[in-house]
Amino acid sequence: MITKRAVVSWVLYDLANTIFSMGVTSVYFSLYVRDAVGAQRADSVYGLITAVSMGLIFLVSPLLGAMTDRAPRRMPFLAGSTLACCACTALFARGPFALSAILFIAANAAYQAGTQFYDAMLPEVTTEANRGRIGGIGVGVGYFGSFIALGIGLLLRPFDYARYFSLVALAFLLFAVPCVVFVRERGNPHPRRIFGLAVLRESTRQTYDTLRQGQHYPGLLRFLIGRVFYTDAVNTVVAFMSLYTTNVAISTGLTADAGRSRAEFVMLSAISFAIVGGFVWGRVVDRIGPKRTLDVVLVLWMTVFGLAAAIGFLHLPIAFLYVVAALAGIGLGGTWSADRPYMLRLTPPDRVGEFYGLYGMVGRFSAVTGPVLWAATTYVAVQRGGASELTGQAWAILVLLMMIIVSFVILRRVTDSKRDWDALRSS
């Protein structure tokens, strides 16, 4: 039986990990990098650090997913990754920049692994009938974590990076505890060994066979490929939006400190609309299905990227960024409200961990390629071509727009109809 306490606790973990994603990866660590290495190198350095971290988790995501399918429970994996992330985050900015970069690589990898374990537990707190609504509530409530992350930054005056990152780590840990304590898994009735070379070889072979025998999992490969492109664009623009907003503010005559404050308020605008979007889109998913919902959301993202690029190229006032932020917030709520239920429609019930490992793997791959493309585009435009930082970022946003268009085309042929897994296995 699924209890309300379990649902609430699962939802609270979405809030907890959003504190990290907003406070660290989306806003303050990139600003910390900017202060440490300078404005011209900030995009390329932060892009490289993020790519290394995501590359690490990209390599192990499918194996971690297969391990959780073998284990008696997934919760110990979630608890361990959360503790590792919080411990590393608490130590940011307390030594040389190189040490903080290494700790960020580890913390972000642990966060990404935890997100994979958390997503795979969605069936434990939902039914087919309410999966979109509960998932949407998780997205909406989760974005309240962004208010906490940005609120800590706004209230911490004088601002200090070391104290900020420690407070973020503590907040993440506190809100994660209920999920670990109160979510009860049905458990694996046939647990197997999860460690050893033989297990590693078998898990790798099973993942390879899954990808090779795509006809047994209709739409899976096409969905995963399409997901690479849209998550690439969405995650990258979120990661670099604070730097972009700061440069927009500076281009209007504001100082770097004033630009950072504007970045915080622009992000708050996006979060406010993401919260509303999460609740609304979740109900839309239950009504029209995850595929049609995601199609609408991708069209919205095309509009967002087009407007954002225009701001950089035309040097429009920062007020236009609030419009972009509002639309992006609605898009964020819709993306993740549709994304998880969509994947579950394509997943056999007995292989949720493994398939969410693949789901996580493509997300991590996109998180590697996205920052690399952003860094490469800005490097060519700014450091080689002599363009301003803002113009270079506008070119990078156009590259992300092309990725959204590609993903929309790829996903056109994927359906979200319910699968008869017994019939597919026997075919």
N, C-alpha and C positions, 0 to 999 in steps of 0.2 A: 504494500500500500504506500502511495506517495503522500507524505504529510506536507502541510503548509510550511512547517518549520524547515523541512528539507529544501523546499522550493525557495523560500526566502534566503536561506543560507547559501544556496547555489548562486542566486542572483547577487548576493553581497560580494561574492568572489569576483564577479564582473566589475563591481565598483572598486574592489581592492586593486586588481591588476591595472585598471584604468588610471589609478593614481600614479603608478609607475610609468605607464606608457605616455601619459600626458606630461607629467612632471619631469621625467628624465628624457625619453627619446624624442618627444615632440617639441619641447620648449627649452628646458634649462641646461641640458647637457650640451646642446648645440651652441647655446650662448656662452657656456663655459669654454667650449673649444674656441669660439670667436675671440674671447678675451685672452686666451692663452696663445693663439698662433696668429692672430690678426685677421682682419676682414677679408683680405684677398685669398688667403689659404683656407678659410674656415669651411667652405663648401667641400673642397676636395679632401681635406683632412677628416672631417666628420663623415663624409661619404665612404672613405676608405675604412675607418674604424667600424662603421656600421656594417659594411660589406663583409669584413672579416668575421664579425660576430654572427651574422646571419648565415654565412658560408659554413660555419661550424655546426650550427643546428640543422642546416639543410642536409648535411651528410648523415646525421644520426636520427632525423625525424622518423623515417620508416621503421628503423630498428627499434626505436623507443616505442612506437605504436605496436609493433609485433610483440615486444616484451610485455606490454600491459595486457594484451590479449591472453598471454600465457599465465600471468600472475593471478593469484587469488583475488586481488583487488587493485584498482587503479589509484586509490587515495594516497597510499604511501609515496607514490611517484609525484603526485601533486604537492604533498606536504614538503618533500625533500627539495623539489625545484624552487618552491616559494621561499624556503629558508635560505637557500643558496643565493637567490636573487637579492633578498633583503640584506643579508650579511655583506655582500659585495657593494651594494648601493650605499650602505651606511659609511663606507670608507672612501667614497669619492672625494676628490679635492682636498685630501689630507696629506698629500705628498707631491712628488714630481708629477707633471702632466702625463708622462709615459705610464706611470703606475695607475693613474686614474683611467687612462685609455684601456689598459689591460683589464682592470676591474670592470669597466663598462662592457667589454667584450664578453666576459664571463657572466655578468649580471643579466645582460640582454639575452644571451643564449638560454640561461635558466628561466627567464621570464617567458620566452617563446616556447620552451618545452612545457612549462606549466600551463600555458594557454592551450596547447595541444591536448594535454590530459584533461583539462577542464571541459573543453568542447566535446570530447568523447564521452563525458558523463551526462550530456543533455538527455539521452534516453532514460536515465535513472530518475529524472524529476519531471518528465513530461509524458503525454500520450500523443498519438498521431493527431488527435483532434485539436489539442491545445499547444502543439509544439511551436508554431509561429508566434502565438501570443506570449508564451513564457519566454521564448528566446528574445522577442522584442522588448519585454519588460526587463530582461537582463541587460540588453543594449541600452535602454533608456535609463535605468537606475545606474548602470555602469558609468554613464557619462557624468553622473553626480560626483564620481571620483575625480573627474577633471576639475570641477569646482574646488574640491579639496586641495588638489595639487597646485592649482593657480592661486587659491586663497592663501596657502602657506607662503607662497612667494610674495604676494601682495602685502601680507601682514609682517613679514620678516624684514624689519627695517632697523638698522642698516642691513642691507642684504648681504648674506654670507653663503657662498656655495656649499661649504662643508656642512654647516648647520642645516641648510635646506635639504640636502640629499639624505642626511640622517633622519630628519623628520618624515620625509617621504617613505623611507624604508620602514619606519615604525608604523606609519599609517597603513601601509600595504599589509604588514603583518597582522595588525589588529583586526582589520576587516576580513582577512582571509581565514581567521580561526574558525568562525561558525561553519563554514563549508567543510572543513576538515573534521569537525566534531559531530555535526548533525546530519550530513548527507549519508544515508545508508545505501550501500550498493547491494544489488542482488548477488553479486559475486560470481566467480567463475566456477561452475560445477566440476570442471576438469582441468585444474591448474597443472602446469608443466614447468620444467626448469626454465629459468629466465636468464641465467648467466652461463658462460662457457663458449668455447670456440665452435662446438657443434651447434649450439643454439644460434650463434651469430651466422654461421653458414646457412642453416635452415631458414632463418628469417630473411636473409638476403635473397635466397633462391625463391622463397615464397613471394616476396615483393616483385622480383623480376618476372615470375610466372603470371602474377596479377596483371602487370603492365603488358605482357606479351599476349595474354589471352583476353584481350579487351572485349571480345564479342560476348563473353559471359557476364559482362557488367555494362549494359547498354548506356551510352552517354558518358561513362566515367572518364575516359581519356580525353575526350573533347572538352568536358567540363574542366578538368584539371589544367589543360592547356590554356583555355580561356581565362581561368582564374589567375594564371601567372600574369597575364597582361593587366587585368583590372586591379588586382591587389598591388601589382608593381606601381601603377600610377597613384592609387589612393594612399598607400603607405608612404610613398616617397613625398607626396605633396604635404602630408601631415608632418613628416619628419623635418621638412625644410621650410614650413610656413612661417615659423618665427623669424628665421633669417630673412626670408623674403619680405615680411612685414616691416622688419627693422630697416631694410634698405629702401622700401617705399617711403617710410617715415623720414629717413635721412634725405631722400631726394626732394622732399617738400620743405627742407630747411630745418628739421628737428635734429637734436643731438642724438648720439648713439644711445644714451641712457633714456632719453624720452622715447626713442624708437622702440627700446625694449619694453617700456611700459605700454606703448600702443600695441605691441605684439601680444602682450598678456590680455588686453581688452578685446582684441580681435579674436583670439582663441576662445575667450569666454563667450563671445557672440556665437561662434561656431558650436560650442558645446551646448548652449541653451537650445539651439534648434535641433541638435543631435538627440537630446533627451526627448523632446516632443516627437521627433522622427522615429525613435526607437519604439515608443508606445504605439504610434499610429501604424507604422509599417508592419509591426508584428501582427496586427489584426488584418491588414491587407494580405499578408502571406497566407493566413488561414482561409481567407475568402477567395482569392484568385490563384493561389499557389506561388511557390518561391520563384519559378522561372519567369512568369509574367511580371512579377514584382521586380526582379533583378533587371529585366529588360528596361523597365521604366526608369529605374535608378541609374542605369548606365547612360541613358539619354540625358538625364539630369547632370551627370558628371561631365558630359561633353560640353554642356553649357557653362559649367563652373570653370573648366580649364580654359575655354575660349575667353571668358571674361577676365580671368586672372592674368592671362598672357597679355591681354590688351592693356591692363593697368601698367604693366612693366614697360611695354613698348611705347605707350603714349604718355607715360608719366602722369597718370591721372591722380587726383587727390586720394588720400588714404580713405576717405569716406566710402569710396567704391569697394574697398576691401571688406567692409562690413556686409555689403550685399553678397559678395562672393562667399564670405564666411558663413552667412546664414544658409545659403544654398548648399554649401559644402557640408554643413552640419546635418541638414536634412538628408543629403546623400549618404553620409556616414551611417546614420541610423538605419537607412534602408539597406545599405550594402550588407551589414552584418546581420540584420534581421532576416534577410533572405538567404544569405550565404550558408549558414549552418544547416537549416532545414533542407536546403537544396542538396547538400552533400549527403544528408541522411537518406534522402529518397534514392540515392544511387549506391547505398551501402548495404551489404548483407548484414543481418543482425548479429551474426556470430563473428564478424570481422571488423567491428567498429573501430577498435584501437588501431589495427593495421591501416585501414582506409583513412582514418583521420591522421595517421602518420604520413600518408601520401598527400593528403589535403594540406597538412602542415608543411610538408617538403616543398610543394610548389609555392606556398606562401613565403617560405624562407628563401627559395630561389629568387622570387620576385623582389624580395627585400635585399638581396645581394645585387641583382642587376639594376634595380631602380636607383639606389645611391651611386652606383658606378656610372650609370648613364648621366645622372644629374651632375656628378663631379666632372665627368669627361666633357659634357656639353658646356658647363660653365668655365672649365679650364681652357677649352678651345676658344670660346667667345671672349673671355675676359683676359686671361693671361697670355694667350697667343694672338687673339684678334684685336685686343685693345678696347673692347666694349666695356661699359660700366658694369658693376656687379649686378645691378637691377636688370639691365638688358640681357645679360648672360642668363640670369634666372628665368626671364621671360621665354627665351629660346628653349630652356630646359622644360618649362611647362608645356610648350607646344609638342615636344617629344612625348610627354605623358599623355597629351590629348590623342595623339596617334595610337597609343597603346590601348586607350579606352575604345576607340573605334575598331581596332583589330579584335579585341575581346568580344565586342558586340556581334561582329560578323561570325566569329567562331562558334558562339553559343546559340546562334539561331536554330541549329538543327538538334539541340539537346532538349529532350522532354523531361518533365518531372512527374510523369505518370507512375503509379505504384508498380513495382516489379514483382513478378511471381518467381521468387528465388529458387524454389524447388524445381520448377520447370526449366529454368535457365541452367541449373546445375546438370540436369539430365540431358540437355541438348548437346 
